[in-house]
Amino acid sequence: MRRRHGGRRARVRGQAKIGADFGLLAAAVNLARLAVLGIGHTTSGWTAARA
């Protein structure tokens, strides 16, 4: 994750800002992984891709 998603160096200064930036990066990576797995959210709830 560090190299592929740009998480190697901090883009901001300060611990609070770095923590928020890393949290946003981690959320984006997790959402991308869910999309690859075929898991999505609909009005009726979460759905998984059927095999």
Secondary structure, DSSP 8 states (H G I E B T S, - for coil): -TTTTT-SS-SS-SHHHHHHHHHHHHHHHHHHHHHHHT-EEETTEEE----
